[in-house]
Amino acid sequence: MTDTVTPQLAERLAATVESNRTGLRRGDALPQGWYSVLFPRVVPRSQIGRDGHPALGDFLPPVALPKRMFAGKRMQFIAPILIGDDVERVSEIASIANKQGSTGPLVFVTLRHTIRNASGVAVIEEQDVVYRTAASAVGKEGAPAGAAKASAPAFKADKTSPVITADPVMIFRYSALCFNGHRIHYDQPYATGVEGYPGLVVNGGLSTLCAIEHLHDAWGLPFATLSTRNTSPLFEGRPFHIESAREADGAIGFRVVSEAGKTIVMGQATLADGSKT
């Protein structure tokens, strides 16, 4: 797939996440992680599945399990992407694994994306997607049964972001930037009545971008790698914040945590050689 990094796209994303990195111009480096809104899957309406995603089987495997969740990703930053660049992404299915969860069968699919500009490879990203049965009930605090448990060792934060609340407008604007038609992000009757969630679901990519903004503000950039694991859904109107801390090996651990103290996303970032914080 190909795309172009326009100043307008950067401006719209900065406004959506209320970034202080505004006024970006052609030739400036695109902030790390912002490439995630590039390369949307664009298919005719007739090729969209019941959930609003492109139907399975053309690239993603035709998994029989109907419910799809984003489980996490690993990013390797090799070279800058500049605003104005024409970019290319080559995607491949790295692995498919069948597992048995507490509520039934699960299928884990790992995708590998290699992003290039005129200078060569800029980013390598691996994404984990999990498929599960539609019959799985929504558990305590809205966590879908079969999702990764949110329990984690106690996290002692060195730095904490301001409180953020993703309202339906913020969720919609991010989905629009990504051309993401998944109905759980904007169709409340579908999200609550069909998928069984207590409200609209905040995009996993949106909460991850909020975490990256905190890392930039609190620790500075650039990073060499960044990994995330989505442990629980986050819903519209529920306040959250990001906590981060220096780890023993020099990496930066972080988490997105709800007002109730529930971990939504866990992650780790490593600094590029020569970076100081």
N, C-alpha and C positions, 0 to 999 in steps of 0.2 A: 504494500500500500504506500501511497505517496501523499504528502501534505506540504503546506507552506506555513511557516511561523510568521504570522502577521503582527504588527504593532497593535492592531485592533483586538486581536485575540488576547494578547497579553494584558491590555487595558481592561477588558471585560473580566478576565480571571482575577486580576488584582482587585477589582471592585467587588467581586463575588465573595472573596475571602477577606476583604478589608485589609489587604496587604499594604505595608508602608513602602513597598517597592513599586512606586508609580512613576509615570513619565518615561517608561522604557521606550527606546527608539530603535529603529533599524540599525543593526550592527552591534547592539548591546547583547550581552549574554542572557539567554532565557534562564530565569531562576531554576535551580535544580528541582526536579519533580514536576514542573509545570508542563512538561511534554505529555503528561498523562491525558490531557484533553485533546491531543492530536489523534489522527487516524481513526475516526469513528467508523463503525460498520454502517454502511449506507446501503439499504436494500429497499425494493419496492414494498408498499404496504401489504401486497398480497403474499409476501414472503416473511411476514412477521408472525411469530408464534403467539399463543394465547396470553403469555405473560408480558408481551411487548418487546421482547428480545427478538433478533433475527432467528428464524427457525433453525434447528440443529440439522447437521448432516452434510452441509457444504464444506465447512472447515472443522468446526467443533464436532466431535463424534456424536452420532445419534443415540445418546444415552436415553434409556427408557424411563429413568426416574425424572419426574417433572419439575422438581423444585431446585433451583440453582442459586448457590451462595458463593460470594467471594471470600476466600479464606486467608489470603495474604500474598505478599510479593517480596522479591529480593531484587534490588537495583544496584548495578555497578556503573558508576559514572567515570567514563574514560576520557572524554573531551567535551568542551562546551558546545551547546547548540546555540546559535545566534539568531536573534530576531531578524527575519528576512530570509533565513535559510530555506531552501527546498530540501525536504527530508524524506527518507524512505524507511519503512519498517518491514522486515522480513520475519514472519511468524511461523513457528513450527510447534507441533505437539510433542513435548519432551517425554511425557509418560502418562499412562492411564493405569490406575490401580483400583481394584474392587476390594472393599472392606465391609465388615459387618459391624454396625453400630448398635447402641442400646435400643434404638427404635426401628431397626431394619437395615437393609442394604444401603451402602454409600459408595459412590464412585468419585475418586479424586483424579482430576485432570490437571496436569502442569503444562503451561504454555511458555515458550521461550521467544522473546521478541528482541531482535537486533536492530537498532536504530542508527542510521548513517546520514551524514551530510556530505558536502563536497570534500571535506577533509578526511573522511573515513568513519569508522565506528565511533559513535558518541556515547551510547548507552546500551547496556544489555540488561534486560529485565526478565525475570521469571515470575509468573502468576500461578497461584493455586486456586482452582475452582472445585467446589464439592457439590455433587448432586445427591438428593435424597427423595424419599417418598412424599407424596402430597398428604398422606394420612397422618404424618407426624404432628403431634399436638404442639401448640405453643406453650412453653413451660413458664416457670416463675419469672416474673419481671419481663416477660415478652421474649425470652430467649428461645429460638426454635429448638425443639428436641433434636438431638443429633449434631448440633453445633458444638464447637470446641468450648470447653468449660472456661469460665472467666476467672477461676481462682488462680492466684499467683502468689509468689513470695512477697512479703511486705516490701513496699517500694518507698525508699527514703529520698524525697526530692531535694535537689539542690536549687532548682529553679522551677517556677510555676507560671503558666500563662494566665491572662485575664479569662474570666468566664465567657463562654461562647454559647449561644442558643441558635441552633439551626431551625429557622422557621420555614413554612412551606415555600416562601418566595426564594430563600437562599437555596433550598434543595432543588427547586425548579430551575433556577438560573444555572446551577452547576450541571444538572442533567441536560439542559439545552446546549451548553457549551460542548458537552461530550456527545451530543446527539443520542442520548441514552433514553430509550423508550420503555425501560422496565417499569411496569405500572406500579410497583410498590413505592416508587418515589413521588408519584403525583396523583394517583387514583386511589383515594382513601377507601371507597367502598370495596375495591378489589383488594387492597392491602389488608383490610380488617375482615372482610367477609369471605374471601377466598384463601388468602395466604395465612390468615389467623393472627396477624400482628395487631398490637394495640393502637397503631397509628401509622402515618407515613414513615418509611425507613430512610434514614440519612445515608447517602451514598458512602460506601467504604472509602472511595477515592477522595471524597470531600473531607472526611475526618482525618485522613492521612495527610492531605494538603494543609489542613489547619495545624497538624503536628509539625510538618516541615517548616511552616511559617514561624512557629514557636522556636524551633531549633535554630533557624536563621537569626531571629531576634536575640536569643539567649546565648548562643554559642558561636555564631558566625559560620560562614561557609568558606571554602567548599568542603563537601564530604566526598569520600571515595566510594563508600557503599552505604546502603540504607535498606533495612529489612523490616517488614511488619507482619504481624499475625493478628488477624481479626478474631476476637474471642467472644464477642456478644454484639447484638444489634443495638443501634442507637436510634431513637425516635424523635420525630419533630417536637419542638417545644421543650425538650428536656435539656437543661443546662449541662455543659461539660467543660472540662479544661484539660490542659496538657501539663504533665510533670516530666522533668528530665533530671538526670544525674550523671556525673562522671563515674565510670566503672573502673575497676582495678587495672584493667588492661589498657586504659586510656580511651576506650570507646564511650559513646554517649548512649545510655539507656533511656528510654522514654515510654510513656503510656498516655493514652487518651482515657480519661476517667470521668464517669458521670457524677452528678451532684450527690447521688446516693453512695458513691464510692465504688461503683462497679467498673471494672476494667473493660474498655471497649476495644482498644487496639494496644498491643504491646510491640515494641520495636527497639532497634539498635542502629546507631550510625557510627561509622568510623571516619576519622578525619583524613583528608588527603595529605600526602607527604608535605611537610613543611608548614602545615597550618598551625596556627596558634589560637588558643581560646582563653 
